[in-house]
Structures are given as C-alpha cells and as structure tokens.
Amino acid sequence: MAVVAGIDEAGYGPILGPLVMSAAAFRVPDACAGDDLWDLLSEAVTRTRSRADSRVRVADSKQVYNRAAGLGSLERHLLPFQAVMTTLPLRLSAFSRVFGSMSVAALAGYPWYRDRDPALPRAHSAEDIARRAEDLRAGLASAGCAVCATRFETVHVAAFNREVAQVDNKAAVLSRRLSILMARLWDDFGAEEVTLHVDRQGGRKRYGRFLSATFPFHHIETIMETADRSAYRIEESGKRMNVSFESRCDVRHLPTALASMLSKYVREVFLEMLNDYWCMCVPNLKRTAGYYSDGRRFLEDIERARRKEDIPLSLMVRCR
C-alpha cells in the first residue's frame, strides 16, 4: 500500500482568529498512488453538491462551507473521516488531543476560550456522523483504501504575533507548521513511501532550502520547479517522500481538499467562540469572519467593551 497525503491551511489572510494548517493521508493500492482519488473513491465520495447524493463531499473548503448554514455544512462531510479512524471525540479539547495540538494553558489567556470546551459535533448528532462514517468506511474498503491520518496545527493570535516579531516574516509562521506536519508524515509513513501534495505558498516556486531545513542530512532531489508545480524527492534510511507544491492543489487532489476542510472547520469552531463571547458583551453585535475590512468593523463595534474588559489588542489582532 502507498500513502497519499495533502496539506492545506485556513486563516492565513484574516486579522482575527487563528491560523490552522492540516494534513490528511490515505492508504491506497500501490498501483493507484498517482490516480485521481475522487475517481477511485467515487462510490463513497463526491466533489460536487447535491441534496439527493448521500456520499460525503470533499472539495475546497470555500466551496463546502456555507456561512449561512454554519458549521453543519462542513461537519456532515468532514467528521465522518475522523469517525472512520476512531470513536469521534465529543469535545473540542478531546478532538484536539486526538487530531491536533492544543495547549489548555495557552488558551486560558484568551477570555473567549477560557473555561470553554464546546461539544462536537456542533450541528449534527454523533449518531448521524457515525452512520455516515459507516457508509464511508464501506466505500473506502470497496476501493481497497483507508484513511490513515488527519492532523492539524493551530496558531492563535498572540502566538502568531510573537513568532512574526521574532523573525519579521509572516510566511515563516506558515512554514513552521508545514515543517511540523511534513515531519510527522515522514515519521509515521515514510517507510511506506509518501506522495504528498501541498498547496503552493503564495507565489513561491523554489522549496529546496525549506526542505533541507526540515529534513537535514536527507537526500533531496529536485524533480521540477515550474510556474505551476514544484516537485521533489526526499530519501533517507529506506524512507521516501515525493512532495509537490502546486497552485490550486485543493482542486486537484482529494487529500489536500480534505486538509483544507479540516483547517476551515477548526478555525470556524474557534471563531464561533470568539463571536459568542463578544456578542454577550455587546448587544446586537454583527458577527465577523475575521477578514480585514469586516474585522476592522468588528473591532470598532467592540472597542468600548474591549477597553472595559481591559483586553489587549495583541490578543485580538494579528500584527500582519
């Protein structure tokens, strides 16, 4: 069996709420490592939306998530993948321990996170997610495939600001999480040979220096570095990883799209907590998605309450 994985982020552009980067990985038959997984898993998975279709939908999170419908639009398609691997954790803290990294002490510094541990799922019953997971499990098995990992890294505002201040480079925050997730995939699955698809980091075309820092003393071969795709092969002590950085990667590769959905889901759960807190402080407050213009509007709307609560802007607003 081969391992095919993807990495993508959510929340790099906004000024409010966390940055989240995630990885998702599948085991597939060796001969199918280069196949389109949407085609391979078509019995269980679709990339399009249809109310009559009972399959889970995997696509760019911007297509799957519907703000008006809330978190439920992501949950019914994302959480079955977690439930296929293990019993679905029913609280955010447990979900983070199983699939991510979460410091309770760090979260305690944020009034909107402190002493809060939302129940999951937010908009569906655990029984409904479990039923959808059974259908997904059967479809995966029929194709000879399995979900072998989903993992996320979360960077909250204060940590984001500290890291940017250290290196004066916003992109370094993203690169650090990418290194962590790639190293985890290497450690867990490198002996099986990983094919990894990563959404391209801005307009960057060359990743050799980044890969050398992430995998020191490994043999790294550059396959191509073009305007559309940069590909490399990493080898060391019997482990191998073929990694490509591509534009629109979450449209081209199912694991990257699933990683995009996980990143978006985790970010939105935390953003919901932020909005809930300030809506209790400010009557009739309009919620925010955290992007620049609306984020600035939100900050103006809560300014009096923020000063009253003596909450520093460094907990609220990213420096870049």
Phi, psi and omega per residue, in radians:
M1 nan 2.505 3.077
A2 -1.848 2.756 3.105
V3 -1.943 2.171 3.101
V4 -2.030 2.215 -3.003
A5 -2.347 2.870 3.085
G6 -2.526 2.674 3.109
I7 -2.339 2.369 3.075
D8 -2.699 2.883 -3.086
E9 -2.167 2.914 2.976
A10 -2.470 2.403 3.046
G11 1.655 0.338 3.117
Y12 -1.293 -0.602 -3.070
G13 -1.474 -0.579 -3.070
P14 -1.106 2.858 3.081
I15 -1.782 -0.225 3.122
L16 -2.115 2.635 3.105
G17 1.441 2.971 -3.023
P18 -1.399 2.796 2.870
L19 -1.638 2.329 3.132
V20 -2.256 2.328 3.040
M21 -2.196 2.388 -3.029
S22 -2.328 2.769 3.019
A23 -2.200 2.573 3.029
A24 -2.389 2.448 -3.067
A25 -2.414 2.520 3.133
F26 -2.228 2.526 2.898
R27 -1.625 2.288 -3.128
V28 -2.349 2.772 3.056
P29 -0.976 2.506 -3.076
D30 -0.895 -0.713 -3.079
A31 -1.212 -0.213 -3.062
C32 -1.853 0.135 -3.049
A33 -1.050 -0.494 3.136
G34 -1.743 0.090 -3.077
D35 -1.391 2.837 2.999
D36 -1.318 1.989 -3.068
L37 -1.216 -0.393 3.026
W38 -1.094 -0.666 3.092
D39 -1.265 -0.781 -3.096
L40 -1.088 -0.642 -3.063
L41 -1.832 0.427 -3.019
S42 -1.092 -0.358 3.093
E43 -1.171 -0.475 -3.036
A44 -2.060 -0.366 -2.955
V45 -2.276 2.489 3.033
T46 -2.330 2.733 3.066
R47 -1.776 -0.150 -3.095
T48 -1.822 2.863 -3.117
R49 -1.772 2.300 3.066
S50 -2.714 2.203 -3.140
R51 -1.126 -0.454 -3.112
A52 -1.483 -0.128 -3.067
D53 -1.643 2.127 -3.104
S54 -1.526 -0.091 -3.140
R55 -1.240 2.735 3.046
V56 -1.300 2.578 -3.127
R57 -1.821 2.251 3.054
V58 -2.163 2.084 -3.140
A59 -2.798 3.073 3.028
D60 -0.837 2.311 -3.051
S61 -1.022 -0.488 3.124
K62 -1.149 -0.469 3.097
Q63 -1.458 -0.615 -3.067
V64 -1.411 -0.701 -3.064
Y65 -1.346 2.297 3.090
N66 -2.116 1.967 -3.057
R67 -1.054 -0.651 -3.134
A68 -1.147 -0.649 3.139
A69 -1.416 -0.306 3.093
G70 1.384 -2.811 -3.031
L71 -1.124 -0.395 -3.135
G72 -1.031 -0.516 -3.129
S73 -1.155 -0.480 3.057
L74 -1.579 -0.712 -3.010
E75 -0.998 -0.789 -3.018
R76 -1.172 -0.312 3.137
H77 -1.860 -0.516 -3.116
L78 -1.496 -0.903 -2.958
L79 -1.103 -0.473 3.032
P80 -1.000 -0.525 3.116
F81 -1.178 -0.678 3.061
Q82 -1.170 -0.715 -3.089
A83 -1.215 -0.383 3.062
V84 -1.174 -0.578 -3.061
M85 -1.503 -0.585 -3.063
T86 -2.802 2.921 3.038
T87 -1.037 2.248 -3.043
L88 -1.144 2.123 3.057
P89 -1.103 2.412 -2.995
L90 -1.793 0.177 3.034
R91 -2.384 2.651 -3.133
L92 -1.023 -0.724 -3.122
S93 -1.068 -0.757 3.131
A94 -1.212 -0.705 3.093
F95 -1.008 -0.733 -3.135
S96 -1.223 -0.637 3.106
R97 -1.133 -0.669 -3.077
V98 -1.371 -0.734 -2.982
F99 -2.000 -0.048 -3.068
G100 -2.624 -2.718 3.087
S101 -2.277 2.274 -3.067
M102 -2.580 2.162 3.072
S103 -1.777 1.931 3.124
V104 -1.059 -0.651 -3.140
A105 -1.114 -0.707 3.130
A106 -1.160 -0.692 -3.133
L107 -1.191 -0.467 -3.121
A108 -1.105 -0.327 3.115
G109 -1.325 -0.194 -3.136
Y110 -1.844 2.049 -3.116
P111 -0.997 -0.534 -3.104
W112 -1.396 -0.217 3.061
Y113 -1.848 -0.466 -3.017
R114 -1.023 2.300 3.091
D115 1.046 0.401 3.093
R116 -2.096 2.349 -3.132
D117 -2.528 1.407 -3.013
P118 -1.002 2.517 3.022
A119 -1.274 2.511 3.045
L120 -2.167 2.534 -0.075
P121 -1.182 2.827 -3.121
R122 -1.494 -0.596 -2.989
A123 -2.195 -0.031 3.130
H124 -2.286 2.787 3.075
S125 -1.418 2.669 3.080
A126 -1.069 -0.571 3.134
E127 -1.147 -0.693 3.121
D128 -1.143 -0.739 3.109
I129 -1.108 -0.699 3.140
A130 -1.116 -0.693 3.105
R131 -1.126 -0.743 3.122
R132 -1.168 -0.578 3.102
A133 -1.147 -0.651 3.117
E134 -1.106 -0.744 3.098
D135 -1.125 -0.713 3.113
L136 -1.115 -0.767 -3.139
R137 -1.030 -0.733 -3.141
A138 -1.144 -0.715 3.125
G139 -1.168 -0.692 3.086
L140 -1.104 -0.797 -3.125
A141 -1.089 -0.664 3.134
S142 -1.069 -0.574 3.127
A143 -1.567 -0.008 -3.117
G144 1.284 0.489 -3.068
C145 -2.096 2.933 3.086
A146 -2.681 2.610 2.959
V147 -1.425 2.208 -3.107
C148 -1.973 -0.225 3.109
A149 -2.935 2.464 2.802
T150 -2.368 2.400 -3.030
R151 -2.632 2.442 3.108
F152 -2.329 2.675 3.048
E153 -2.125 2.287 -3.088
T154 -2.033 2.314 3.086
V155 -2.089 1.907 3.131
H156 -1.448 2.940 -2.887
V157 -1.012 -0.842 -3.089
A158 -1.084 -0.739 3.108
A159 -1.151 -0.717 3.091
F160 -1.000 -0.837 -3.115
N161 -1.124 -0.685 3.113
R162 -1.101 -0.778 -3.092
E163 -1.179 -0.692 3.098
V164 -1.107 -0.715 3.137
A165 -1.108 -0.577 -3.114
Q166 -1.175 -0.674 -3.022
V167 -2.085 -0.057 -3.123
D168 0.935 0.744 -3.076
N169 -2.686 1.920 3.138
K170 -1.114 -0.658 -3.098
A171 -1.117 -0.445 -3.133
A172 -1.136 -0.518 3.101
V173 -1.114 -0.748 3.114
L174 -1.168 -0.774 -3.106
S175 -1.090 -0.617 3.136
R176 -1.105 -0.736 3.133
R177 -1.234 -0.630 3.070
L178 -1.069 -0.728 3.105
S179 -1.055 -0.764 -3.123
I180 -1.080 -0.802 -3.093
L181 -1.220 -0.687 3.112
M182 -1.148 -0.715 3.118
A183 -1.111 -0.646 3.111
R184 -1.143 -0.774 3.095
L185 -1.092 -0.702 3.115
W186 -1.078 -0.830 -3.114
D187 -1.116 -0.725 -3.037
D188 -1.406 -0.599 -2.945
F189 -2.303 0.010 -3.084
G190 -0.999 -0.579 3.140
A191 -1.186 -0.333 3.123
E192 -1.651 -0.112 -3.051
E193 1.287 2.013 -3.101
V194 -1.795 2.353 2.913
T195 -1.884 2.000 -2.996
L196 -2.077 2.290 3.112
H197 -2.013 2.120 -3.071
V198 -2.075 2.341 3.068
D199 -1.125 2.299 -3.059
R200 -1.020 2.401 -3.111
Q201 -1.496 1.620 -3.103
G202 1.115 -2.424 3.141
G203 -1.640 0.193 -3.072
R204 -1.104 2.378 -3.114
K205 -1.999 -0.479 -3.076
R206 -1.943 2.254 -3.070
Y207 -2.188 0.164 -3.091
G208 -1.050 -0.774 -3.127
R209 -1.143 -0.726 3.095
F210 -1.066 -0.781 -3.124
L211 -1.166 -0.637 3.113
S212 -1.144 -0.617 3.094
A213 -1.266 -0.601 -3.139
T214 -1.329 -0.644 -3.093
F215 -2.182 1.221 3.137
P216 -1.143 2.535 3.111
F217 1.219 0.146 3.037
H218 -1.633 2.717 3.028
H219 -1.452 2.139 -3.121
I220 -2.128 2.093 -3.139
E221 -1.899 2.265 3.068
T222 -1.478 2.102 3.134
I223 -1.546 -0.827 3.103
M224 -2.804 2.672 3.024
E225 -2.461 1.611 -3.087
T226 -2.021 3.092 -3.137
A227 -1.121 -0.425 -3.041
D228 -1.856 -0.461 -3.004
R229 -2.671 2.383 3.030
S230 -2.145 2.158 -3.023
A231 -2.225 2.507 -3.071
Y232 -2.507 2.744 3.042
R233 -2.161 2.248 -3.121
I234 -2.016 2.328 -3.131
E235 -2.449 2.516 3.047
E236 -3.040 2.215 3.029
S237 0.886 0.786 3.075
G238 1.449 -0.051 3.087
K239 -1.722 2.600 -3.116
R240 -2.503 2.509 3.031
M241 -2.465 2.222 3.012
N242 -1.815 1.994 -3.038
V243 -2.111 2.359 3.068
S244 -2.221 2.426 3.060
F245 -1.885 2.044 -2.994
E246 -2.292 2.552 2.978
S247 -1.289 2.576 -3.118
R248 0.929 0.693 -3.051
C249 -1.133 -0.579 -3.121
D250 -1.299 -0.146 3.016
V251 -1.609 -0.466 -3.049
R252 -1.612 -0.469 -2.984
H253 -2.346 2.196 -3.083
L254 -1.047 -0.792 -3.133
P255 -1.045 -0.615 3.113
T256 -1.211 -0.676 3.083
A257 -1.101 -0.721 3.103
L258 -1.122 -0.700 3.079
A259 -1.083 -0.674 3.080
S260 -1.057 -0.742 3.140
M261 -1.153 -0.721 3.116
L262 -1.128 -0.753 3.121
S263 -1.059 -0.795 -3.132
K264 -1.116 -0.728 -3.114
Y265 -1.095 -0.858 -3.124
V266 -1.088 -0.770 3.114
R267 -1.035 -0.769 -3.085
E268 -1.192 -0.572 3.066
V269 -1.086 -0.798 3.122
F270 -1.192 -0.650 3.129
L271 -1.166 -0.599 3.065
E272 -1.071 -0.707 3.105
M273 -1.123 -0.722 3.095
L274 -1.074 -0.820 3.136
N275 -1.125 -0.737 -3.142
D276 -1.035 -0.747 -3.108
Y277 -1.078 -0.872 -3.066
W278 -1.295 -0.449 3.047
C279 -1.186 -0.484 3.041
M280 -1.287 -0.500 -3.109
C281 -1.479 -0.532 -3.031
V282 -2.201 1.897 -3.137
P283 -1.034 2.449 3.056
N284 1.081 0.433 3.119
L285 -1.226 2.343 3.052
K286 -1.442 2.278 -3.110
R287 -1.188 2.847 -3.105
T288 -2.286 2.639 2.989
A289 -1.620 -0.132 3.024
G290 1.640 -0.043 3.139
Y291 -1.313 2.897 -2.829
Y292 -0.921 -1.047 -3.018
S293 -1.117 -0.868 -3.135
D294 -1.250 -0.532 3.059
G295 -1.089 -0.709 3.087
R296 -1.141 -0.714 3.065
R297 -1.033 -0.782 -3.134
F298 -1.064 -0.775 3.141
L299 -1.092 -0.677 3.079
E300 -1.120 -0.705 -3.106
D301 -1.164 -0.533 -3.081
I302 -1.766 0.032 -2.978
E303 -0.975 -0.806 -3.127
R304 -1.095 -0.770 3.138
A305 -1.166 -0.654 3.132
R306 -1.092 -0.751 3.120
R307 -1.149 -0.693 3.127
K308 -1.103 -0.690 3.130
E309 -1.401 -0.131 3.132
D310 0.984 0.856 3.133
I311 -1.775 2.106 -3.097
P312 -1.194 2.565 3.116
L313 -1.092 -0.445 -3.128
S314 -1.130 -0.315 3.030
L315 -1.483 -0.324 -2.996
M316 -1.815 -0.743 -2.872
V317 -2.093 2.321 3.061
R318 -1.268 2.533 -3.127
C319 -1.323 -0.317 3.115
R320 -2.400 nan nan
